[in-house]
């Protein structure tokens, strides 16, 4: 069932599809992070916005991807823009919830100490609260990134998709080697991305490692 010789013959095509997959994922997660940071700051300034923001983000998250793309295509066409609008929308609920949870987890005595140091609310947010919320941010990024890597495959139906295109063509021509190779590479990308984010989180939170070391 697996024609192993097909893989080296099509290594260039597979590499190009993998790069496209990564680019689509990075754009979606980065765009979702920027929007989520802005929304989180609004919520942090006025908690009344939490319900409406998470409600809209939750509604977007529950829309099936194919239905969402069907709504977007008549407006934005079969394009990267259509793919990214859909992909970004699925990251918002995950990232906003994690960022808000991270800011909520900042100990009250830390906030009081920052006020005693004369920090303004903006300085406190940037220099104290956001750094302490990094573990929650990384947790959200891990879920959002792995989820997006999977959803990118669906965008093959609108002409994008990276490795999803490889799998779609494989299904069309009953080339099961292409299907399984595309699936294996997609899963590998998800694993690598998760490991990279875990390492990034450890690098950005050296105090957490120090705390675990003292605890041990």
C-alpha positions as CSV (number, residue, x, y, z in Angstrom):
1,X,0.0,0.0,0.0
2,X,2.9,2.3,0.7
3,X,5.1,3.1,-2.3
4,X,8.3,4.2,-0.5
5,X,10.0,5.2,-3.7
6,X,7.3,7.9,-4.2
7,X,8.6,9.9,-1.1
8,X,12.2,10.7,-2.4
9,X,10.8,11.4,-5.9
10,X,8.5,14.0,-4.5
11,X,10.7,15.3,-1.7
12,X,10.8,18.8,-3.2
13,X,7.0,19.0,-3.4
14,X,6.6,17.7,0.1
15,X,9.1,20.3,1.4
16,X,7.4,23.1,-0.3
17,X,4.0,22.0,1.1
18,X,5.5,21.7,4.6
19,X,6.8,25.3,4.3
20,X,3.5,26.6,3.1
21,X,1.8,24.7,6.1
22,X,4.2,26.4,8.6
23,X,3.8,29.8,7.0
24,X,0.0,29.6,7.2
25,X,0.2,28.4,10.8
26,X,2.6,31.1,11.9
27,X,0.6,33.9,10.3
28,X,-2.6,32.6,11.9
29,X,-1.2,32.2,15.4
30,X,0.7,35.5,15.3
31,X,-2.4,37.3,14.1
32,X,-4.5,35.7,16.7
33,X,-2.0,36.5,19.4
34,X,-1.9,40.2,18.5
35,X,-5.7,40.5,18.5
36,X,-6.0,38.5,21.7
37,X,-3.4,40.7,23.5
38,X,-5.4,43.8,22.5
39,X,-8.7,42.2,23.6
40,X,-7.1,41.0,26.9
41,X,-5.8,44.5,27.7
42,X,-9.4,45.9,27.1
43,X,-10.8,43.2,29.4
44,X,-8.1,43.9,32.0
45,X,-9.0,47.6,32.0
46,X,-12.8,46.8,32.3
47,X,-13.8,43.3,33.3
48,X,-17.3,43.9,31.9
49,X,-15.9,43.2,28.4
50,X,-14.9,39.6,29.3
51,X,-18.4,38.1,28.7
52,X,-19.0,39.8,25.3
53,X,-15.5,39.1,24.0
54,X,-15.4,35.5,25.0
55,X,-18.9,35.1,23.8
56,X,-18.1,36.2,20.3
57,X,-14.8,34.3,20.3
58,X,-16.7,31.2,21.5
59,X,-19.3,31.6,18.8
60,X,-16.6,31.8,16.1
61,X,-14.8,28.7,17.7
62,X,-18.0,26.6,17.4
63,X,-18.6,27.3,13.7
64,X,-17.5,24.3,11.6
65,X,-14.5,25.2,9.5
66,X,-16.2,24.3,6.2
67,X,-19.2,26.4,7.0
68,X,-17.1,29.4,7.9
69,X,-15.1,29.1,4.7
70,X,-18.3,28.8,2.7
71,X,-19.5,32.1,4.2
72,X,-16.1,33.8,3.6
73,X,-15.4,32.7,0.0
74,X,-18.1,34.8,-1.6
75,X,-16.6,37.9,0.1
76,X,-12.8,37.3,0.0
77,X,-12.6,34.6,-2.6
78,X,-10.5,31.4,-2.8
79,X,-7.5,33.1,-1.2
80,X,-5.0,33.2,1.7
81,X,-7.0,35.9,3.2
82,X,-10.0,33.6,3.5
83,X,-7.9,30.9,5.0
84,X,-6.3,33.2,7.5
85,X,-9.5,34.8,8.6
86,X,-10.9,31.4,9.4
87,X,-7.7,30.2,11.1
88,X,-7.2,33.3,13.2
89,X,-10.8,33.2,14.4
90,X,-10.2,29.7,15.9
91,X,-7.3,30.9,18.0
92,X,-9.0,33.8,19.8
93,X,-11.0,31.9,22.4
94,X,-8.0,29.8,23.5
95,X,-5.6,32.7,23.7
96,X,-7.9,35.3,25.3
97,X,-9.0,32.8,28.0
98,X,-5.4,31.9,28.8
99,X,-4.1,35.4,28.8
100,X,-6.9,36.6,31.1
101,X,-6.3,33.6,33.4
102,X,-2.6,34.4,33.5
103,X,-3.3,38.0,34.5
104,X,-5.8,36.9,37.1
105,X,-3.2,34.6,38.6
106,X,-0.8,37.4,39.5
107,X,-0.7,37.5,43.3
108,X,-2.3,40.5,44.9
109,X,0.8,41.3,47.0
110,X,2.8,41.6,43.8
111,X,0.3,44.1,42.5
112,X,0.5,46.0,45.7
113,X,4.3,46.0,45.7
114,X,4.3,47.4,42.1
115,X,2.0,50.2,43.2
116,X,4.3,50.9,46.1
117,X,7.2,51.2,43.6
118,X,5.2,53.9,41.9
119,X,4.5,52.0,38.7
120,X,1.6,53.2,36.6
121,X,-1.1,50.8,35.5
122,X,0.5,50.4,32.1
123,X,4.0,49.9,33.5
124,X,2.6,47.3,36.0
125,X,0.9,45.5,33.1
126,X,4.0,45.4,30.9
127,X,6.8,45.0,33.5
128,X,5.1,42.8,36.1
129,X,1.8,41.2,35.2
130,X,2.5,40.2,31.6
131,X,5.8,38.5,32.4
132,X,4.2,36.5,35.2
133,X,1.4,35.5,32.8
134,X,3.9,33.9,30.3
135,X,3.3,30.3,31.5
136,X,-0.4,30.7,30.7
137,X,0.4,32.4,27.4
138,X,2.7,29.6,26.4
139,X,0.0,27.1,27.4
140,X,-2.5,28.9,25.2
141,X,0.0,29.1,22.3
142,X,0.7,25.4,22.5
143,X,-3.0,24.5,22.1
144,X,-3.7,27.2,19.5
145,X,-0.7,26.2,17.4
146,X,-1.3,22.5,17.4
147,X,-5.0,23.1,16.6
148,X,-4.1,25.5,13.8
149,X,-1.7,23.0,12.3
150,X,-4.6,20.5,12.0
151,X,-7.0,23.1,10.7
152,X,-4.6,24.3,8.0
153,X,-5.3,21.0,6.3
154,X,-8.9,21.9,5.8
155,X,-8.0,25.0,3.8
156,X,-6.9,22.7,1.0
157,X,-10.6,22.7,0.0
158,X,-10.2,26.4,-0.9
159,X,-6.9,26.1,-2.7
160,X,-4.5,26.5,0.3
161,X,-3.6,23.9,2.9
162,X,0.1,23.1,2.6
163,X,0.3,19.4,3.4
164,X,-3.5,19.3,3.1
165,X,-3.1,19.8,-0.6
166,X,-0.8,16.7,-0.7
167,X,-3.4,14.7,1.1
168,X,-6.3,16.0,-1.0
169,X,-4.5,15.1,-4.3
170,X,-3.7,11.7,-2.7
171,X,-7.3,11.0,-2.0
172,X,-8.3,12.2,-5.5
173,X,-5.9,9.8,-7.3
174,X,-6.0,7.1,-4.6
175,X,-2.4,7.7,-3.9
176,X,-2.3,6.4,-0.3
177,X,1.4,7.0,0.0
178,X,0.7,10.8,-0.4
179,X,-2.1,10.6,2.1
180,X,-0.1,8.9,4.8
181,X,3.0,10.9,4.1
182,X,1.0,14.2,4.4
183,X,-0.6,13.0,7.6
184,X,2.7,11.9,9.1
185,X,4.4,15.2,8.2
186,X,1.5,17.2,9.7
187,X,1.7,15.3,13.0
188,X,5.5,15.8,13.0
189,X,5.0,19.5,12.6
190,X,2.6,19.6,15.5
191,X,5.1,17.7,17.7
192,X,8.0,19.9,16.8
193,X,6.0,23.1,17.3
194,X,4.9,21.9,20.7
195,X,8.4,21.1,21.8
196,X,9.7,24.4,20.5
197,X,7.0,26.3,22.5
198,X,7.8,24.3,25.7
199,X,11.5,25.2,25.3
200,X,10.6,28.8,24.6
201,X,8.4,28.9,27.8
202,X,11.3,27.6,29.9
203,X,13.6,30.1,28.4
204,X,11.3,33.0,29.1
205,X,10.5,31.9,32.7
206,X,13.9,31.1,34.3
207,X,12.4,31.9,37.7
208,X,10.0,28.9,37.3
209,X,13.0,26.6,36.8
210,X,14.8,28.1,39.8
211,X,11.7,27.6,41.9
212,X,11.4,23.9,40.9
213,X,15.1,23.5,41.7
214,X,14.7,24.8,45.2
215,X,11.6,22.7,45.7
216,X,13.4,19.6,44.7
